[in-house]
Amino acid sequence: MSKGVERRPEQRALDRLILELRDEPAPKLHWERMEAQLQHAPRPESPRVAPSFLSRLRLPAVGAVAFAAIASIVVARRTAPPPQQPAKATAQLNAAPLNGDQLALGTRLTAGNQPLVVAHPGRARWTLEPHATAFITDAGEFLTVKLEQGALAAEVVPDPKPETFAVEVEGTRVAVHGTSFRVERAAERVQVEVSEGTVAVEPSGSHSSPAFLLRRNSRGNFALDGRTGSVEGNASAVVADGHSQSRRLVKVPVARTHPSAPASVQSAQSAQSARPEVSAAPVATAQPLPAQPSIADIETGVSSAVELMNRCFSDNTRTTGNRVSANTALTLSVAGDGSIQSVTFEPPLAPAVEDCAVSGLRTLTFTRSVEGVTFTRLLELSR
């Protein structure tokens, strides 16, 4: 300090105190006790001060922000496209066919918007068309399906038995033993179309007296009792002989009307074509007819049939120079007047060969008899 400056008394007292404290030893402090006191001491309340200008604006600003958010949500809801409705569940039918052998008799089957397929392994497979209804009435020797409404198509495994599968519509029975066909109930009629094999249409409950026989590429329209109807294509109708109790198959001609012909003319032609062409004149016989053709007469007819079959096989079979052969069992049913009543091949031949053979065999005539005859011959065709 400079000597020329006079210090005041209080400053000189402070200087002496500082010098004395420097000479004193440092006090011992209890830090733990001080820390405990500080932890338990109440916190001082913050002083209330008047809100500033910014704090005054804080609440209105928050409200404005909230209002803007709500408005944006409302606008977004109004402008956003409406949410898409979830697609309704659609029932899908199983692509695999039902096992018909596991269905209880009388189980009613109804097809929805899709066809319903039922399979009987090793026997038949039939398909209910959309909205058709049917049920199985017999699963034994004669597998039988009752068609209530709509249509069904069936494929039947060939079998040497006279009948293995049938479709019934009211009083009409459509019976087969190995074929592809379609049956439809249309109002008060039964429509049958055959694409392969042979179908017999008869009244229900009758297994031996078919009223009509339909073959490949033929069709028919029948009453619900199975006794009357009209056919076209490769088909025949069974009529009673006016001078005997026997029944025989006759070919039913199909009338082809011009589209411009009057309706009355068309209906008259249709009615005329529905009547089989059967002569009502009595057949003069010099001596009583035999019950069946003799063996010699049958073999004579068989020889002509074999010659015809070989010619059809040779003309309708392609070959590259190698020998081609086919084995089949030919079954011919001969009516009492000697005409061919039905022709069956087991196994079936090629379509072209079979068409040729059926057309030719129907031109053959056997000896007349009272009962007619049905026989089978095993044939080996070759070229």
C-alpha positions, 0 to 999 in steps of 0.5 A: 500500500502506498504511504501517502493514502490514509485508510479509513478505520473500518478498512484497517479493522478488516485488514487486522481480522484477515491477518488473524484468520490466516493465523488460525487453523482451518475448522473441521466441517461435518460434510455428511451431516450437512448433506443430510440436512440439505436433503431433508430441507424443504424446497423454497417456493418459486416466487410468483411473478406477473406473466410476461407478454409471451406467456399471455399469448401461450394459451391462445396459441395452443388453442389456435393450434388445437383448432387448426388440427381439428379442422385439418382432420375434418377436412381430411375426412371430407376429402379422403375417398370412402373406405372400400367395403370388404368383399363378401365371402363367396362359397367355393365348391371343392374341385375334387369330386364327391365319393358317391359310394360314401354317400347315404342313400337318399342324400339330396345333392344340389349344385350351386352356381358351379357344377357338382361332380360325384364319382363312383370309382370303377363304375361311373362319374356324373356331374350335376349342372348348376342349380340341379338337384338329385339323390342316389336311390340305389347303390347296389347292382343297379346304380340309380340316380333320381334327377329332381330338377335341372340336368346331369351328364354321366360317364359310365365305365363299360361293363358286360352286364345289361345295365349298371347305371340309370337316371330316373326322372319321374316315371322315366328310366334312362339306363346304360351299361357303358356310355356318355350321355346327358339327361335334362328335365325340362318342364314336363318332358325329359330330354336325353342326348347320347354322345357315346354308347347306347342308352335305353329309355323305358318306364321306371320299374322295367328292366327288359322292355325299353321303349326307345334305344338311343345310340351315339350322336342321337337325342330324344324328347320323352314324356315323364312316364317314359312310354312316349316320345320322339327321337332323332339321329341314330335311334330306334323306337320299340312298337308292338306288332299289330298281329302278335304280342311281340315287340320290335325296334323300328327306325324312326325317321326325322322330319326336316322342316323348312324354317319358313314353313307355317307352324301348322305344317311343321306340327303336322310333319312332326306328328307324322314323323313321330309315328314309326313306319310299320306296315299294318298288312298281315304277313302271309305265312305258308307254314308256322314260324320256328321259335328261333332261327336255326343254327345254320341260318344264324351262321349264315348271317354271322358270315355276312356280318364278319365279312362286313366288319372286316371291310369296315375295319380295313377301310377306316383304319390307318396303317404304316405298313404294319399289321393292325388287329382288334378283338371285340365281342359282337352281340346281335339282337334279332327281332322276330321279323329277322331285322337287327334289333340292336348291335353292341361291341365290347370293347367298343371299336374306333368311331369310324369303324363302328359307324360303318359296321352299325350302318351295314349290319342293319341292312342284314336280314335273318330268318323270321321266327316267333321269338327272335334271337340274341347271340354273341360272337368273338371277332378278330379284325385285321388288315 
